[in-house]
Amino acid sequence: TDQVQEVLEAAGKVYTVLKIDEVSNLGAARIRVRSLLAALKDQADREAEAAADAAAEKRGCPAACIDLNNLDKLVPASFTEKADGVVAAAEVEQREGASTEFERVQFTEEMRDAGYTILAPQMAPYHFELLVPIFKRAGYNAVLLPSVDHGAVDAGLKYVNNDICYPSILVTGQIMEAVLSGKYDTDKLAVLITQTGGGCRATNYISLIRKALKSVGLGHIPVIAISFKDLGEDNPGFKITPKMLYQAIYALQYGDLLMMCLYRTRPYEVEPGSANRLFDYWMDACKHQLQRGVRQSEFRRTVRRIVEDFDTLPLAGEGTKPRVGVVGEILVKFHPTANNQIVDVIEREGCEAVVPGLIEFFLFGIAGGIFQQPIGKSKKSALGSRIGLAAVKKLRKPVNDALEKSARFHPPADIYELAEYAEEILSLCNSMGEGWLLTAEMVELIRSGCPNVVCTQPFACLPNHVVGKATIKELRRRYPESNIVAVDYDPGASEVNQLNRIKLMIAVAKANLAEKEAEARAARDAARDGAPEDPEPVAEAVEVETTEVAE
């Protein structure tokens, strides 16, 4: 609809859109149609008045510009005949349509050398804070925008079609709020945005941002796109080097590890705030390492120390609270404002939050060449994907080794293992949005002792409907203990309704956990009495107690 509006308005036409659904009340539609007719009549009156004035100045007939002798050639006698194109072209001057295309501005080497400020919107606070030092070390003046507030949401609604998805509104709103804040010189400013290049609405990030900048007279600001795919976006002054890529992998692993350790320990900390203080200490240490460049040996040593420190953090009642997983659309899943602080909500309700890592999303993107061969991906692409996954696996080995030796933490599933989980339920050719990874993460959470899952998604997100909501029924059939709820997020969505859905799911989770604890106590009591009526429950009870002692 945005493109249609631009084309019509550029040609001086009136634009009206009617939204009609199953609701039988068409009163609003009638009002808009009547308004359109009134606007057209008013426009016609103005044009007629202007034509009359022009004719009066020429002191001739308004139609004198057309030779009436050739009228039969311009207007056919019947609709089956064609007008004489040569005469029509000579006699009537056609108005050319105005182009709505605007020139893309490149980020040049001169801009980089001049120290242009590069604004990057926020998505995953823990991870993106670690990525900024990498860009600064490479010579780019990168600035990570702060967390989104409601002002950014309002800015997004102002400059973006409100029917676009929630992440697009948030990202564009962040950028426009910062650009118009007066903090930055708009003549030495650029914008950096990551782009998946898929088929969902969020693929329009780049064009939406450029359109918003042009609407306020700042179309000269270059928009830099980072993507795994070839988007035809060439920026001579911005290049991702192999060294930067390696450092980014280290940064994402640091972010995933620190997030896992924090969420695992904070609900049980003996001293309030101790988990956050330990997290902040290691976050600062990782930033300093990334500023000067992380070496493999240093990375291995740091990872081991992080796990050891969180392993020895004093906790009380560890493992006694329900575990609640958070999956969904990448931005809504990680950004606290986008998901209305869902991790804080889960912890306030007396539960432990479990959020799968961010690096899995990038591995999912790399693995596309392997799993999409049935729909045309080449063997060469599959080979490149396997090489890329093998390289990342080697870099992840220190993290997995440290987690395997830990008493509190467990290493995440391999990307191939995740693919096997998802393949049981849907095709691995589902790659739009989060694709099959979303389904795989839900299965992994359930299998790892976290049957309670919140699936976060933007309102009307089609990829999430396919790989998220549509799979919940099958997941419940395969895993009866699963407790999954889908929550939609939108600028106009009611936060109360979101909280009610989450709290209802948590209430069920607590009831299920209490039931399991009661069954375990009954089994222990029966084993301690030594004289149960049925010998089979005794064996089961002893097995349960033995397992608990071993753990």
N, C-alpha and C positions, 0 to 999 in steps of 0.2 A: 504493500500500500504506500510506503514511503516513496518508492520509485515512481509510481503512477502519479502521486501528488506533485513530485518535482517536475515531471514531464508536462503535466497540465498547467501548472502555475507558470512555468517558463514560457508557455505559449499564450498566457493570458486567459486561461480557462478556469472555470470554477470546479473545485474538487469537493466531492461529497462521498462518504463511505457509509453504507448501511450494514449493520450487523444483525443478522436474522438467525434465530435458533428455534428450538422446539416450543418456545413460549408463544402462546396464541395471542397475547396482547401486542398489537402492532401500533399502538398509539405513538410511541416514540419514533417509529419509522415514518409514520404519516407526518409528524411535525418536521422531521428533517427533509422530507420530500417537498413539503410546502415551503420550507425555508429556501430550498434549492430553487424552486420555481420563482419565488420572490426575488432571489439574488440574480437569476437569469434575466428577469424582466427589468430589473434595475440596471443591469449591465447593458441590455439592449437599448434602453432609453438613453443611456449615456452615449453609446456609440452612435445612435441616430442623431442625437443633438450635435455631437462632434462632426458627423458627416454633413449635417445641414449647415453648420458654421463654415466648414471647408468649402462647400458648394457656393455659399454666398460670397465668399472671398474671391472665388474664381468666376463668379457671375455666369455660371453655366449649370448644366444638368449634372447631378452627382455621378451619373453613370456615363459621363462623356468620355471617360478614359477607355471605354469599350466601343469598338466600331459596330454599330447596330446592324450594318449590312451583313456582317459575318455571324450574326446571332444564331442562324440555323446551323452553323458549323460548330458553335460552342455548345448549344443545347440540342441534343438529338430529338427527332420526332417521336421516338418510342424508346423504352428502356432497353430494348434488344439491340439498338444501334449504338455505335461508339462515336464519341466526339472526335473531331479532327485535332489530334494532339499538337500538330505543328501550329495551327491557328490558335489553339488555346494557349500554348506557351507564349506566342507572340502577342496576343491580345490581353491576357490576364496575367498580372504579376503575382506569382504564388508566394505566400509567406513561408519562409523556411523555419522549421522548428528549432528552438534553442536547445543546445546540448546541455545535459545535466552532468556530464563527465567533467571531473576536475583533475588537474595534473598531479601526479604523485611526486612528492618531494623526497629526494634521496638524502641519506645521512652521509656526508662526504668526509674525506680525510681532513680537509681544512676545518670542518666543524669539530672533529675530534681534537685536532691540534689547538683549536681556539678554546677548548675547555667547555664545550656545550654541556649543560646539565641534562642528564638523561633520567626522566622520571619513570619509575617502575611501580605499577599498582601492587597492592598487597594481596596475597592469596593464602599462604600458609606461613604465619608469623615465625614459628620456630625455624623453619627451613630457609625462608627468604632472607632472614637476617644474616644467615651464614653465607649466602650467595653474594651479597653486596661486596664484601672484601675482595672477592675474586675479580670482579669487574674493576674495582678501584686499582688493584695491583696491575691489571692489564692496561691501565692508562685511561679508563673511562670514568667520567665524573657522574657515577650512578647515585641516585637518591631513591631509597625505598619509601614510598608513601606510608603514612601511619595507618592504623586500623580505621576501617570505615565507620563513620558515624551517620546519623540520620540526615545530616546536611548533604553528604555524598549521595545518599539514596534520592533525596529531592532533586539534586543536580542531574542525576541520571534520568529521572523521570522527565525532567525539563528538556533534555537534549536527545533523548532516545524514544523511539516509538514504544509506548507502554505495553504493547503486545509481545515485545521481545522477552527473552528469558531473563530471570532475576540476575544471574551472574553478569550478563551483558550490561544491565542497568547499573550494577554495583561498580564494575570496572570502569565504565565510561564516566560514571558520577565521580569516582575517586579522582580521575585524571582532570576532568573539567573543574572540579572544586579547587584542585591544586594550581592549575594553570591560571585561573581567574582570581586566585587569592592575593596576588601582588607580591608574593615572596620570591618569584623567579622572573628573570629577564626573558620575556617571550621572544626576543630576537636571538637569544642564545639558548634555546630550549629544544629538547627532543623527547619523544615518548617511546618506551620499550614495552612490548607486549608479547607474551608467548601465545602460540597459535597451533592447535592440533591439526587443522586443515581437514577436519572430518565433515560429516553431513548435518550436524546439529546446528541450531541457531547461533550458538556461541562462536561458530566459524566466522561470523560477521564482525568480530571484534574490531578488526583493522578498519574496515569501511565505516563502521559506526563511529569510531573515534575520529577519523578524518572528517566525516560529515559534521560531527559536533564542533570540531575546531574551525571548520570553514564557516559554520553558521554564526560564529562570533568574530569573524574576520581574522582568524589565526591559521588559515590554511597553509601558511609557510612553514609551520612546525612539522618536521619529519616524524613519521611513525615507523619505528623499527620492529619488525616481526621476527621472532625466533620460532622455528618449527622443524620437525623431523622431515617434513615434506617440502617439495619444491613449490613454493607459492609464487614464484616469479618476482620476489621482493629482493632486489639487489641493492645493497647499501655498502659502497666502497669503504666507508669509514668505520664500519662495524663488522668484525669477523670473530667467530668463535674458533679459537685455536685448539689443537689436541691437548695442550697443557691446561687450558681453561676447563676443558671438558673433564679431564681427570680430577682436577680440583673440585669441580662441581659434584662429581660422584662422591668424593670424600665428604663434602658439605652435606649432601642429602643423607648420607649414612649417619653422620653426626646428629642431624636433626631427627631422623627416625629413632635412633637409639636413645637420645635424651628424652624424646616424647614418650617412648615406651616406658622408660625407667620412672619418669615423673608420674605418669598416670597409674602405674602399678603400685607405687609406694605411697603417694600422697593421701589416699583415703585411710591409711592405717598408721600414719606417723604418730609417734609418741609425743614429740614436741611439735606443736603447731608451727608451721612455716619452715620446718627443717628440710623438707623435700624441695621446696621452692628455692631455698638458699643454696642447696647443693646443686640444683639445676642451674641457677644463675652463675655459680662459680665455674662450672664446666662450660657453659655457653660462652662466657667471656674468654676462657682459655682456648676454646675452639676457634673463636673469631681471630684471636691473636695469631694462632697457627696459620689460618687461611690467609691472613694479611701478608705473611712472609713466604707462604707456600708450604704445604704439608708433604712430608716424605713418607714412604710406605712404612718404614720402621717406626717413625714417630706416630703414625696413625695407629699401628698395631698396639703400641704401648699405651696410647691415650684411651683407646677403646677398652683395653683390659682394666685400666684404672677406673674408668667410669663405671663399669659393671661391678667392680670390687667395692667401690664407695657406696653405690646404691644397694649392693648385697648386704652390707654391714650397717645400713641405716636402721636405727632402732624402730621397730614396728610393733603394734599390738593388735591382736585379732586378725592376723593376716589370713586372707582367703575366706573370711566369714561373711563377706558381703556379696550380693549378686553382681556378676560381671555383665556389663551392657556394652555391646559393640556399636560403633558408628561407621556406617558406610554411605555411599551415595555419590552425587555429582561432585567433582573434584574441589571446586571452590566452596560450595555449601558445606562440604564435609569438613574442611580444614579451617575456614575463616570464622572466627568467633561471632562477628556481627552478622554474617550471613545466616548462621544457624542459631542465632539468638542465644549464644553462650551455652550450647548443649552439654559440653563437658562439665561446666559448673553446675548445671541443672542436675545432671546424673549424680554428681558427687554430693550435692546438697540433699538429694533424696536417699542418701545412704548406700550408694552403689559405687562400683569401680568401673571407670570408662576404659574401653579398649578401642583404639583407633589404628587400623592398618596403616602401614607406612606410605610415604609419598613416592619412594623410589620404585615401588611396584608399578605405579602408573606409567613411569617412563620405560620400565622393562616391558610392560604390556604394549607400548607403542613400538618398541624395537622388535618384539616377537611377531608383529603383524605379517612380516614376510614369510614366516613359517606356517602359520595357521590359516592364511588366506589363499593358499595355492588352489583350492577348489574353485575360487572365483577369479582366477587369472593371474595371481602372483607368480613370478618366474622362479626357477630354481636358483638363479643367481641372487635374487632378492632373499630367498630363504637362506642361502649360504651366508650372505652378509649379516642376516639377523642372528644366525647361530654363532658367528664369530663375535658379534657385539655382545650377546648374552654371556658367552664364555669369558670375555674380558671383564665384564662387570662382576660375574661370579667370583673370579679370582680376586678382584678388589674387595669383595664382600666377605671373603673367607675369615679375616681377623675378627669381624663382628660375630659371625656365626660360631667361631671357635670359642670366643669369650662367653657367649650366651649359653652354649652347650655345657660349659663348666659351671655355670651359675646355678644357685639353688632357688632363685626366685624368677628367673626369666627363661624364656625358650626362644630359639631362633625361628624366624618366620619361614613359611613354606616356600620352596623353590618355585620359580615361575612355571616350570613344566608341571610341577605337582598341582599348582593352582589351575592350570589348563585341564588337567585330568579331572579335577573336581567339577569344573564348569561343563566339561564335555558330556557329563552324565545327564545334564539338564537341557542344554541348548547348544547350538552350533557355535564353534569358535570363529566363524566368519562374522559374527556380530561384533563389529568394531566401532560403531558410532558412539560418541560420548565415552563413557567408561567401559562399554562393551561387555564382553564375557567376564572381565575382571571383577565387576561388581558382584555378579553371581558367585564367582569363585571365592571372593572375600567372605561372603555370608556363609558359605559352606565351611571355609576354614575356621571361622569363628565358632560355629556350632560344634565342629569336630574337636576343637581345642578347649572345650569346656566353657564356652560363652554362647549359650543358646539364645540369649536375649539380644536382639538387634534392632537398631533404629536405622531405617533407610531414608536418608535425607535427599530431597530432590527439589529443584525449582518447579513451580506450578506449571503444568502442561508440558513437562519435559518428555518428549517422545522416546528418546533412547532409554531413559530411566523407566518408562512404562513397560518397555519391551524386556529389558534385562534386569529390572528391579521388581516392580509390582507384579508383572506377569509371572514371575518365577516363585513368588511367595507360596502359592497354593501347592506347587510341586515340592518345595522345600519342606512344608509342613507334613506332606504325605510321607516323604522319605525320612524326615527327622521329627517324630511326634513331639519331642521335647522342645522344639524350637518355638520361640516367642518373638515374632517379628511384627513391626509396625512401620508403615510408610508415612512420612510427614512431609507435607508440601510447604515450601517457603516462597514468599512473594511480597512485594512492597505493601500490598493491600491485605495480606493474610493476617488472620487474628492470632496474636501470640497466645491468647488464652486457650484457643482450640489446640494449638500445637502443644502447649504444656499439658493440657488434659490428656491428649493421646499418649504423650510420653509417660505421664504419671500413671495412667491406667496400665500401660505395659510394665512399668516398674512394680506396680502392685501385684501383678500376676507373677513377675519374676521372684518377688519376695515370698509369695505364697508357695511357689514351686520349690524354692530353696528350703523353706521351713518344713515342707512335706518330706523332702529328702532327708533332712536332719532328723526328723521324727522317726523315719524308717530305719535310719542308721542306729539311733539310740535303742529302738526296739530290738533290733538285731543283736546289739551288744548286750542288752539285758537278758535276752533269751540265751545267748551263749554263756553268760555269767551264771545264770540259774542252773544250767547243765541238764535240765529235764524238760525239754520242749516236747510237745505232742507229736510233731512231725520232724523226722530226722533231717529232711532236706533243708529246711530253714536254718538248722544248726550249722550245716556246712557253709551255707551262704553267709551266715552271720560271722562265722570264723574267718571266712575269706575276706569279708569286708573289713573286719577289725585288723587282720594281718596286713591288708593293703594299706590301711591308714597308718599303722605303726611303721611300715616300711617307708611310706612317704614322709 
